[in-house]
Amino acid sequence: MTQTLEYDATGLLCPLPVLRANRKLRELVVGGLLTVRATDPAAEADFPAFCRQTGHELVSSSREGEVLVFVIRKR
């Protein structure tokens, strides 16, 4: 079974959503999934860049109204 965590970064501004998500990823085993919800428009570019730089996999990114939802697999 895949370990999963969720982090609500709504209301936080850049760079806090990525920094806090990175902290949460440390709690996961390799292969674990982190779902992040963010409202900062910059997150749309920040999370793909973060994943490219760190080697984590951006499994999906979507939008639920004003909320951006990212699913990241820890590498």
FITOR-237415 format. One record per residue: x, y, z of N, C-alpha, C, CB in turn. Coordinates in nm, 2 decimals, padded with zeros to 4 digits. Atoms other than C-alpha are relative to their C-alpha. Last residue first. Glycine has a CB too. Example, Ala and Ser with C-alpha at 12.3 -4.5 7.8 and 13.67 -1.06 7.14 Angstrom:
BEGIN
> -00.09 / -00.11 / 00.00 / 01.37 / -00.11 / 00.71 / -00.08 / 00.11 / 00.08 / 00.04 / 00.05 / -00.14
> 00.09 / -00.12 / 00.00 / 01.23 / -00.45 / 00.78 / 00.09 / 00.12 / 00.00 / -00.10 / 00.00 / 00.12
END
This chain:
BEGIN
> -00.11 / 00.08 / 00.06 / 01.19 / 00.98 / -00.52 / 00.10 / -00.03 / 00.10 / 00.06 / 00.07 / -00.12
> -00.14 / -00.01 / -00.05 / 00.87 / 01.10 / -00.35 / 00.09 / -00.09 / -00.07 / 00.00 / -00.02 / 00.15
> -00.06 / 00.12 / -00.05 / 00.56 / 01.11 / -00.57 / 00.14 / 00.02 / 00.04 / -00.01 / -00.11 / -00.11
> -00.14 / 00.01 / 00.02 / 00.38 / 01.45 / -00.59 / 00.04 / -00.14 / 00.05 / 00.09 / 00.11 / 00.07
> -00.03 / 00.13 / -00.06 / 00.01 / 01.51 / -00.64 / 00.15 / -00.03 / -00.04 / -00.09 / -00.11 / -00.05
> -00.12 / 00.07 / 00.06 / -00.07 / 01.88 / -00.70 / 00.02 / -00.13 / 00.08 / 00.13 / 00.09 / 00.02
> -00.02 / 00.13 / -00.07 / -00.41 / 02.05 / -00.65 / 00.12 / -00.07 / -00.07 / -00.12 / -00.09 / 00.00
> -00.09 / 00.08 / 00.08 / -00.45 / 02.42 / -00.73 / 00.03 / -00.13 / 00.08 / 00.13 / 00.08 / -00.05
> -00.10 / 00.08 / -00.07 / -00.75 / 02.58 / -00.55 / 00.08 / -00.09 / -00.11 / -00.06 / -00.09 / 00.10
> -00.12 / -00.08 / -00.02 / -00.95 / 02.86 / -00.71 / 00.12 / -00.07 / 00.06 / -00.03 / 00.12 / 00.10
> 00.03 / -00.14 / -00.03 / -01.21 / 02.63 / -00.85 / 00.12 / 00.08 / 00.01 / -00.09 / 00.01 / 00.12
> 00.14 / 00.02 / -00.06 / -01.07 / 02.28 / -00.82 / -00.04 / 00.14 / 00.04 / 00.00 / -00.10 / 00.12
> 00.06 / -00.11 / -00.06 / -00.76 / 02.29 / -01.05 / -00.14 / -00.03 / 00.05 / 00.00 / 00.13 / -00.09
> 00.13 / -00.03 / 00.05 / -00.53 / 02.01 / -01.15 / -00.05 / 00.12 / 00.08 / -00.10 / -00.12 / 00.02
> 00.03 / -00.13 / -00.04 / -00.17 / 01.89 / -01.13 / -00.14 / 00.04 / -00.06 / 00.11 / 00.11 / -00.03
> 00.10 / -00.07 / 00.06 / -00.07 / 01.53 / -01.15 / -00.01 / 00.14 / 00.05 / -00.14 / -00.07 / 00.02
> 00.10 / 00.10 / 00.05 / 00.20 / 01.28 / -01.08 / -00.11 / 00.07 / -00.07 / -00.05 / -00.09 / 00.11
> 00.13 / -00.07 / 00.00 / 00.47 / 01.55 / -01.04 / -00.10 / -00.10 / -00.07 / 00.01 / 00.14 / -00.06
> 00.09 / 00.00 / 00.12 / 00.76 / 01.31 / -00.98 / -00.13 / 00.07 / 00.03 / -00.03 / -00.15 / -00.03
> 00.14 / 00.06 / -00.03 / 01.03 / 01.40 / -00.73 / -00.08 / 00.00 / -00.12 / -00.06 / 00.08 / 00.12
> 00.01 / 00.14 / 00.05 / 01.38 / 01.45 / -00.89 / -00.13 / -00.06 / 00.05 / 00.11 / -00.08 / 00.05
> -00.03 / 00.10 / -00.10 / 01.46 / 01.76 / -00.68 / -00.01 / -00.14 / -00.04 / -00.10 / 00.03 / 00.11
> -00.12 / -00.03 / -00.07 / 01.50 / 02.03 / -00.95 / 00.04 / -00.11 / 00.11 / 00.00 / 00.13 / 00.07
> -00.12 / 00.01 / 00.09 / 01.24 / 01.90 / -01.18 / 00.13 / 00.01 / 00.07 / -00.01 / 00.10 / -00.12
> -00.01 / 00.14 / 00.03 / 00.99 / 01.85 / -00.89 / 00.12 / -00.02 / -00.10 / -00.13 / -00.05 / -00.06
> -00.05 / 00.06 / -00.12 / 01.05 / 02.21 / -00.77 / 00.02 / -00.15 / -00.03 / -00.10 / 00.01 / 00.12
> -00.15 / -00.04 / -00.01 / 01.01 / 02.35 / -01.12 / 00.06 / -00.07 / 00.12 / 00.01 / 00.15 / 00.01
> -00.07 / 00.07 / 00.11 / 00.67 / 02.16 / -01.16 / 00.15 / 00.03 / 00.01 / -00.05 / 00.04 / -00.14
> -00.01 / 00.14 / -00.03 / 00.57 / 02.29 / -00.81 / 00.06 / -00.08 / -00.12 / -00.14 / -00.05 / 00.02
> -00.10 / 00.04 / -00.11 / 00.67 / 02.65 / -00.86 / 00.01 / -00.15 / 00.02 / -00.04 / 00.07 / 00.13
> -00.13 / 00.01 / 00.06 / 00.49 / 02.72 / -01.20 / 00.10 / -00.06 / 00.10 / 00.06 / 00.13 / -00.05
> 00.02 / 00.07 / 00.12 / 00.13 / 02.66 / -01.08 / 00.14 / -00.02 / -00.08 / -00.09 / 00.08 / -00.10
> -00.02 / 00.15 / -00.02 / 00.24 / 02.75 / -00.73 / -00.01 / -00.07 / -00.13 / -00.11 / -00.05 / 00.10
> -00.14 / 00.04 / 00.03 / 00.28 / 03.11 / -00.85 / 00.02 / -00.14 / 00.02 / 00.09 / 00.08 / 00.09
> -00.02 / 00.02 / 00.14 / -00.10 / 03.15 / -00.85 / 00.14 / -00.05 / -00.04 / -00.04 / 00.12 / -00.08
> -00.10 / -00.10 / 00.06 / -00.10 / 03.11 / -00.47 / 00.01 / -00.03 / -00.15 / 00.13 / -00.01 / 00.07
> 00.08 / -00.10 / 00.07 / -00.42 / 02.90 / -00.38 / 00.09 / 00.11 / -00.06 / -00.09 / 00.07 / 00.10
> -00.06 / -00.14 / -00.02 / -00.25 / 02.58 / -00.28 / -00.09 / 00.09 / -00.08 / 00.14 / 00.00 / -00.06
> 00.10 / -00.10 / 00.05 / -00.36 / 02.22 / -00.22 / 00.05 / 00.14 / 00.03 / -00.14 / -00.03 / 00.07
> -00.01 / -00.14 / -00.05 / -00.08 / 01.96 / -00.19 / -00.11 / 00.08 / -00.06 / 00.14 / 00.06 / -00.03
> 00.09 / -00.08 / 00.06 / -00.12 / 01.58 / -00.22 / 00.00 / 00.14 / 00.06 / -00.15 / -00.06 / 00.00
> 00.04 / -00.12 / -00.07 / 00.19 / 01.39 / -00.12 / -00.10 / 00.08 / -00.09 / 00.12 / 00.09 / 00.04
> 00.07 / -00.11 / 00.07 / 00.24 / 01.04 / -00.24 / -00.04 / 00.11 / 00.09 / -00.12 / -00.05 / -00.08
> 00.12 / -00.05 / -00.06 / 00.49 / 00.78 / -00.12 / -00.06 / 00.12 / -00.07 / 00.03 / 00.04 / 00.15
> 00.12 / 00.05 / 00.07 / 00.73 / 00.62 / -00.36 / -00.13 / 00.04 / 00.06 / 00.00 / -00.15 / 00.01
> -00.02 / -00.01 / 00.14 / 01.03 / 00.67 / -00.12 / -00.12 / -00.07 / -00.07 / 00.13 / -00.07 / -00.05
> -00.10 / 00.10 / 00.05 / 00.89 / 00.68 / 00.24 / 00.01 / 00.02 / -00.16 / -00.04 / -00.15 / 00.03
> 00.04 / 00.11 / 00.08 / 00.72 / 01.00 / 00.34 / 00.11 / -00.10 / -00.03 / -00.06 / 00.05 / -00.13
> 00.07 / 00.10 / -00.09 / 00.79 / 01.23 / 00.63 / -00.04 / -00.12 / -00.08 / -00.12 / 00.07 / 00.06
> -00.10 / 00.07 / -00.09 / 01.06 / 01.42 / 00.43 / -00.07 / -00.11 / 00.09 / 00.07 / 00.10 / 00.08
> -00.05 / 00.11 / 00.08 / 00.78 / 01.50 / 00.17 / 00.11 / -00.08 / 00.08 / 00.07 / 00.05 / -00.13
> 00.09 / 00.11 / -00.01 / 00.61 / 01.71 / 00.44 / 00.05 / -00.12 / -00.08 / -00.14 / 00.04 / -00.06
> -00.01 / 00.05 / -00.14 / 00.91 / 01.94 / 00.47 / -00.09 / -00.12 / 00.02 / -00.04 / 00.11 / 00.10
> -00.13 / 00.07 / -00.01 / 00.92 / 01.98 / 00.09 / 00.02 / -00.06 / 00.14 / 00.12 / 00.09 / -00.03
> 00.02 / 00.13 / 00.07 / 00.55 / 02.06 / 00.09 / 00.13 / -00.08 / 00.01 / -00.04 / 00.02 / -00.14
> 00.08 / 00.08 / -00.09 / 00.62 / 02.34 / 00.35 / -00.02 / -00.14 / -00.06 / -00.13 / 00.06 / 00.04
> -00.08 / 00.03 / -00.11 / 00.89 / 02.49 / 00.13 / -00.06 / -00.09 / 00.10 / 00.04 / 00.13 / 00.07
> -00.10 / 00.10 / 00.04 / 00.68 / 02.46 / -00.18 / 00.09 / -00.04 / 00.12 / 00.09 / 00.06 / -00.12
> 00.06 / 00.13 / 00.04 / 00.37 / 02.62 / -00.03 / 00.11 / -00.10 / -00.04 / -00.09 / 00.02 / -00.11
> 00.04 / 00.09 / -00.10 / 00.59 / 02.88 / 00.15 / -00.07 / -00.13 / -00.04 / -00.09 / 00.08 / 00.09
> -00.03 / 00.14 / 00.04 / 00.77 / 03.03 / -00.15 / -00.05 / -00.10 / 00.10 / 00.15 / -00.01 / -00.01
> -00.13 / 00.05 / 00.04 / 00.54 / 03.18 / -00.25 / 00.10 / 00.07 / 00.09 / 00.02 / 00.04 / -00.15
> -00.06 / -00.06 / 00.12 / 00.22 / 03.28 / -00.06 / 00.14 / -00.06 / -00.02 / 00.01 / 00.15 / 00.01
> -00.14 / -00.03 / -00.01 / 00.01 / 03.08 / 00.18 / 00.05 / 00.05 / -00.13 / 00.08 / -00.13 / 00.05
> -00.02 / -00.12 / -00.07 / -00.37 / 03.10 / 00.18 / 00.15 / 00.04 / 00.02 / -00.06 / -00.01 / 00.13
> 00.09 / -00.11 / 00.05 / -00.42 / 02.74 / 00.08 / 00.02 / 00.12 / 00.09 / -00.15 / -00.04 / 00.00
> -00.08 / -00.12 / 00.00 / -00.12 / 02.53 / 00.17 / -00.08 / 00.12 / -00.05 / 00.13 / -00.02 / -00.09
> 00.08 / -00.12 / 00.04 / -00.32 / 02.23 / 00.28 / 00.08 / 00.13 / 00.01 / -00.13 / 00.01 / 00.09
> -00.04 / -00.12 / -00.06 / -00.09 / 01.92 / 00.29 / -00.09 / 00.12 / -00.05 / 00.15 / 00.03 / -00.02
> 00.06 / -00.12 / 00.07 / -00.20 / 01.57 / 00.23 / 00.05 / 00.12 / 00.08 / -00.16 / -00.01 / 00.01
> 00.02 / -00.11 / -00.09 / -00.01 / 01.25 / 00.30 / -00.07 / 00.11 / -00.08 / 00.14 / 00.05 / 00.06
> 00.04 / -00.13 / 00.05 / 00.00 / 00.91 / 00.13 / -00.02 / 00.10 / 00.11 / -00.14 / -00.02 / -00.07
> 00.02 / -00.10 / -00.11 / 00.19 / 00.59 / 00.19 / -00.04 / 00.13 / -00.06 / 00.13 / 00.02 / 00.08
> -00.08 / -00.12 / 00.01 / 00.13 / 00.34 / -00.09 / -00.03 / 00.10 / 00.11 / -00.03 / 00.07 / -00.14
> 00.08 / -00.12 / 00.00 / 00.00 / 00.00 / 00.00 / 00.09 / 00.13 / 00.00 / -00.10 / 00.00 / 00.12
END
